[in-house]
Amino acid sequence: MHPTEQSQISLFQLATQYYASGRFAALSGILPVSANLLHHAVEIYLKGALAPVLDLKAMRKLSHDLRQIWDTASRLFQHQI
């Protein structure tokens, strides 16, 4: 398995853990925390999608800004949307 492929799988696994935790927190009524967990899930899913086309330095530059991450993904995968 290519290192980028392994990184992508690891990011998707981590994002799924954040998503499951966020859903459980929301169903338990832990609302401020659940929103934060779900935000991280979306962020990491998007970064997982970007892993094959961006290096680590570019990924870090995106930080936690969902709008910037989404815009980058939309631009890079424009032909697939």
C-alpha positions as CSV (number, residue, x, y, z in Angstrom):
1,M,0.0,0.0,0.0
2,H,1.3,3.4,-0.9
3,P,2.0,5.8,2.0
4,T,-0.5,8.3,0.8
5,E,-3.1,5.6,0.6
6,Q,-2.4,4.6,4.2
7,S,-2.5,8.2,5.3
8,Q,-5.9,8.6,3.6
9,I,-7.3,5.5,5.3
10,S,-6.0,6.7,8.7
11,L,-7.6,10.1,8.2
12,F,-10.9,8.4,7.2
13,Q,-10.8,6.1,10.3
14,L,-10.1,9.1,12.6
15,A,-12.9,11.1,11.0
16,T,-15.3,8.2,11.5
17,Q,-14.4,8.1,15.2
18,Y,-15.1,11.8,15.5
19,Y,-18.3,11.4,13.6
20,A,-19.5,8.5,15.8
21,S,-18.5,10.4,19.0
22,G,-20.2,13.6,17.8
23,R,-23.5,11.7,17.0
24,F,-23.4,10.0,20.4
25,A,-22.7,13.3,22.2
26,A,-25.6,15.0,20.3
27,L,-28.0,12.2,21.1
28,S,-26.9,12.4,24.8
29,G,-27.6,16.2,24.8
30,I,-24.0,17.3,25.1
31,L,-24.5,20.0,22.5
32,P,-21.5,22.3,22.6
33,V,-19.1,19.3,22.5
34,S,-21.0,17.4,19.8
35,A,-20.8,20.4,17.4
36,N,-17.1,20.5,18.0
37,L,-16.7,16.8,17.4
38,L,-18.8,16.9,14.2
39,H,-16.8,19.9,12.9
40,H,-13.6,17.9,13.3
41,A,-15.2,14.9,11.6
42,V,-16.1,17.0,8.5
43,E,-12.6,18.6,8.5
44,I,-10.8,15.3,8.7
45,Y,-13.0,13.6,6.0
46,L,-12.2,16.5,3.7
47,K,-8.5,16.3,4.5
48,G,-8.6,12.6,3.9
49,A,-10.0,13.3,0.4
50,L,-7.2,15.8,-0.1
51,A,-4.4,13.5,1.1
52,P,-3.5,12.1,-2.4
53,V,-3.1,15.6,-3.9
54,L,-1.7,17.8,-1.1
55,D,1.5,17.3,0.9
56,L,1.5,17.6,4.7
57,K,2.8,21.2,4.6
58,A,-0.1,22.3,2.4
59,M,-2.6,20.4,4.6
60,R,-1.3,22.1,7.7
61,K,-1.7,25.5,6.0
62,L,-5.4,24.8,5.7
63,S,-5.6,24.6,9.5
64,H,-9.1,24.1,10.8
65,D,-10.9,26.5,8.5
66,L,-13.7,24.4,7.0
67,R,-14.5,27.1,4.4
68,Q,-10.9,27.1,3.1
69,I,-10.7,23.3,3.2
70,W,-14.0,23.0,1.3
71,D,-12.9,25.6,-1.3
72,T,-9.7,23.8,-1.9
73,A,-11.4,20.4,-2.3
74,S,-14.0,21.9,-4.6
75,R,-11.3,23.5,-6.7
76,L,-9.2,20.4,-6.9
77,F,-12.0,18.0,-7.5
78,Q,-14.1,20.3,-9.7
79,H,-14.3,17.8,-12.5
80,Q,-15.6,15.1,-10.2
81,I,-18.4,17.0,-8.5
